[in-house]
Amino acid sequence: MPSSVKVASISEIAPGCAKMVSVGGNEIALFNVDGQFFALDNACPHAGGPLADGEIQGSVVTCCWHGWQFDIKTGAGTLNPRSRVSTYPVKVEGSEIYVEA
């Protein structure tokens, strides 16, 4: 059964930035898109590149290894619709961010 885990404070991730967090042994990329937080698997499905280290433009992250792109809000590949990254529910309580995994 999934559980919510505190992973960061709002002040730790500025808008347009990301942070890699660990939840239940899984590496998760936590993104701040205009004050809303989203969580994806940190590993790009192409070759495992760290998405938290990718370039962020709006709600799209580009993997820093080979340029694959994903919609941060949905996990869908923007260049290859068949590619997808798993997403995780995020909730904010006060100034703390929780991810369910």
Secondary structure, DSSP 8 states (H G I E B T S, - for coil): ---EEEEEEGGGS-TT-EEEEEETTEEEEEEEETTEEEEEESB-TTT--BGGGSEEETTEEE-TTT--EEETTT-BBSS-TT-B--EE-EEEETTEEEEE-
